[in-house]
Amino acid sequence: MRRTIKFQLGLVCFVVVLFALILGVKTLMEGREKLQNVDDLQTMVTLSSSISLLVHESQKERGASAGFLGSKGQKFGDKVSPQRKLTDKEHQRYKIALQSIALERYPQTLKDKIATIESFLQKLPSIRSRVDTLSISVAEEVEYYTLLNQHLLDIVASTAVLSNEPEIVKQLGAYANFLKSKERSGIERAVLSNTFAADKFAPNMFVKLITLISEQTSYIDAFFSTASPQSITFYNQTMQSPIVQEVEKMRNIAIEKATIGTFGVDATHWFDTITQKINLLKAVDDALAKENLETLHALKTTTKKQMMVESSGLVIVTLFILLLLYTTIKDILQAITLSGQKLSHVSSTLDLTYPLLLKSDNEIADTMQEAQKLIHNFKDSITKAFETSNDSVKASNSLSDVASNLASNITEQNRFIHGIQEEMRLLREKEHEMQNMSLKTLDDLEQTKAVLETFVTSMSKVVEMISIGAQKQHELGSKANSLAQQATDIKNVLAIIGDIADQTNLLALNAAIEAARAGEHGRGFAVVADEVRKLAERTQTSLSDISTTTNVIVQTIHEVTGETEHISQSFYQLSKETNTLIDQSQHTSQTLSNTIRISNEQSTKHTDVEKTVELFMKHINEVTALSEKNNTLGETVKEISANLSSKAENANVELKRFRIH
């Protein structure tokens, strides 16, 4: 269903009227409920008055019965019977008042309390019969009437709960407290009537008296705290009676002589005096009940007036709101209708020069003024849209050319990237080969280093052996020199021996001469001399040979000594050169270690380079993929450019439909 503004405004009026009706009904119901509450309170106050009368007579019957029991039937006989008739009379009035109450309108607790009271009242004939026969104790008799009165007064106290008005609640509360205080006075009458009749306190009765006096004071204080000033004044004036002073005097006597008895107070006099006081309290009771009824009557009158004022005010306000709504809705609908006609003309003819302004001065006129501004801005926007559309066509064509160039560039880029990929693949393979060669070279260098270290160790041992050999050669030269010296000594000895041989040969010659001279006698000596000469000759020959040999030996020894010294020097030189070679080998070993370290670093760098190349290849592949995507996007841009150009031309056609001049 279409929700028009007319419908919505009508709905608003309906809601306002409905709300006013609901508010009116609610106000009337609240007023009626308030009046009903006042009526109920008036009924309960009337019942409370009846209850107060019943309690008043019940109190007197309780006191008279207590005095009768306390005196063992000797006193109060003339008071009990008439008092019972008065109690029965108020009992009947209570029943009549109770029948006028619609109990279904009240809480269940009230019904329960009334039922309890009824059960107590049904026992009343039995209690009276037992009093007549003196077959009931004073305590039991007093307790019965006390409980009966307590339940009756509970109904009075519960009346305050029914009210919603604070002032009524306070007055009814004060009334209930006063009745409870009056009830304690009635119990006091019964207690002291029995006490004065017996001339002593029964068990627990003195404590009960003190309690009753305290409770009377407490309830009167509570009465003063909530009662009206007029009620308090009336109470104080009423209690100025000498009767009250007389009651206080007899009460004080009972308290002072509580332990010894023999009070000297006539029970009948006490009963009559305090009954007069209670009658004074009954006068206050009646005044309070009358005040409560007057307050309720005034409240009822005020409530009725308030209901009339509120109802009249509500009707007037509702009529005013309806009139205001009618005029407002009429103006709104007229403005909406005219605005709709103008906007319909613009929408059907697309004539943006048609005026939309209204003569009225309201929000709808402001809206149409803003709509006129909007159309003016729309005209400017359409003009700019024409220009933008034409520019879009040109831009689309340029974009198409750019897309074509982009596709061509992307194709060339792809070709170039594929070339880079191939070069990088070869570079990666060469780098892998270089890494393998580097690893092989590293292994060779490790082996060379090991061989060189073995060589240095061996050369060190050779140098040590050469040093030992040079030392041995030097010692051999020294020994050869010593041998040459000994050979020279031998030559000297041989020279001496040669001289001796020459001397021996000369001696042999002389001996031969002498033997020849000796003749036959010297023949043997000649033979010896000849042999000696031969020996001397052979000795010379041997010495010559020995000398020659010795010379050869000495010469040889000198040559050997020279060669030995030369060899020793050669060994020392070889040892020096070998040490130099060892130092160079150690330096070469250190260089090889550095070379191995550098080779390891180069191997690591080759690995890093290979990883970098692989990463670069990965990036190249990604660039290739992006390039292919760009190529696809280029084609897409080209298509979009064509579509944009077509749509821009269509937009030009649509924009030309609007009338802006």
HELIX and SHEET records of a PDB file:
HELIX    1   1 ILE A    5  GLY A   70  1                                  66    
HELIX    2   2 GLY A   77  GLN A   99  1                                  23    
HELIX    3   3 LEU A  103  ARG A  105  5                                   3    
HELIX    4   4 GLN A  108  GLN A  122  1                                  15    
HELIX    5   5 LEU A  124  ASP A  132  1                                   9    
HELIX    6   6 VAL A  138  THR A  159  1                                  22    
HELIX    7   7 ALA A  160  LEU A  162  5                                   3    
HELIX    8   8 PRO A  166  ALA A  198  1                                  33    
HELIX    9   9 MET A  205  THR A  226  1                                  22    
HELIX   10  10 PRO A  229  THR A  238  1                                  10    
HELIX   11  11 PRO A  242  GLU A  256  1                                  15    
HELIX   12  12 ALA A  267  THR A  349  1                                  83    
HELIX   13  13 GLU A  363  ALA A  518  1                                 156    
HELIX   14  14 GLY A  519  GLY A  522  5                                   4    
HELIX   15  15 ARG A  523  LEU A  655  1                                 133    
END                                                                             
